[in-house]
Amino acid sequence: MNFRSAPPNVRIFSLSFSFFAAAGLMFLTAMILGVRYLPDVAAAHGFRSPVGWTIAHTMILGFMTMLAMGASFQLVQVILQTHLFSRLLGIAQFAVYTSGLLILLPSFFHGSVAGIGIGGSLVSVAVVLYVFNLTATMIRKRKWNVFVFGLALNLLALLFTVGFGIGMGVAGGSGWGVHLYERLFVSHLWFGLGGWMSGLIVTFSFKLLPMFFISLKKPDAEAWYIIALFQAGIWLQVGSVWLESGMMQFFSALCLIVSIVLFVRFVVAVRKSARQPGGTIPVVAHMNVAIAVIFAVWLVLDSGPIHWARAGGWTEALVVLLVAGWFTLSILGYMARIVPFLWWAYRFHTVWQKKSKVLLKDMVRERRMGIELWVYLSAVGIVAISVGWGWPPGAVIGQVAALLAAVVYLLELFRVFRY
């Protein structure tokens, strides 16, 4: 088969799996660092230290964002039924992004201002290339739907995350605007964890949950409202930080809580009408509901006059649940379906007669992987509680268990490539 006439997923298979492989290495690196240093984070009730920054950015920039980039290249092609705007631009972005991370992450650990500046600049350039590539793909197709709407807002949040990160670097490195550092930091967190990662999972869940559950429930007009309200809540929250407006914070919490309630209702409806209930996807669905409830409770408490949610290390505990729990578990759960399909389509795309010899459902032991995800999630819960209470031994126990569960899960996933 001629490469240019190959299906879109085949054309960029090597690019997507380069992102996946690099993301997997970053994930294991972050998990191993967590075993060594999370007790210090728990004792300090926070991640605001060189080690904390290193672990956080290895997980979010190294693992989650890198994997999201590779997956979104494939998913956008499927959703829009088109080719990626530029495969070569994607390759260049991968090279620049990876180079930036290899400079940035050690620089966080050693507190090198120059290294953070150089690595951060390369990462920023790569993010701009990524956003341009996906935006050009969507503009060229000219197909407006809820997924394009959500992804556009996610990409905008990613750009603002990078922008506020640059602002933090300038303020911390030069001293200029240092009085704004805390506002830059909070805005960086809300756009990064909320507008970008949370928003991306919500957006693609409207496609992936019904598809993987083989559910009769499909996203309708309600999906537009959920995405719009969720992103409005993020922007209002950031606005309240800069304008010091309690009213904006109230309406932010209101928008987020309403969107969360509607999203939970959608997930429950998908789950009830599922025709294929087993495997990893139910774990993802349950985690969506659980973290939504926890986040809504946190918003209610945090909107009060004395900000109960910020007492001790419970905000950091929520961040652990979001990053190591919701984000990571959703990614791992979806990968149990995405990776086998991509490899199956790539491996047999020129020999159609061989497809009948390997059934897609037999490529991974998904029920066992579902159990492994529950073990991983339970371990993350121990880590989060330990960070909230400031209990270092619990952080070690939970992190070791999470690491072991993750390694077993990834080995199960890696079995796909035996075909």
Secondary structure, 3 states (H helix, E strand, C coil): CCHHHCCHHHHCHHHHHHHHHHHHHHHHHHHHHHHHHHHHHHHHCCCCCHHHHHHHHHHHHHHHHHHHHHHHHHHHHHHHCCCCCCHHHHHHHHHHHHHHHHHHHHHHHHCCHHHHHHHHHHHHHHHHHHHHHHHHHHHHHCCCCHHHHHHHHHHHHHHHHHHHHHHHHHHHHHCCCHHHHHHHHHHHHHHHHHHHHHHHHHHHHHHHHHHHHCCCCCCCHHHHHHHHHHHHHHHHHHHHHHHCCHHHHHHHHHHHHHHHHHHHHHHHHHHHCCCCCCCCHHHHHHHHHHHHHHHHHHHHHHCCCCCHHHCCCHHHHHHHHHHHHHHHHHHHHHHHHHHHHHHHHHHCCCCHHHHHHCCHHHCCCHHHHHHHHHHHHHHHHHHHHHHHHCCHHHHHHHHHHHHHHHHHHHHHHHHHHHC
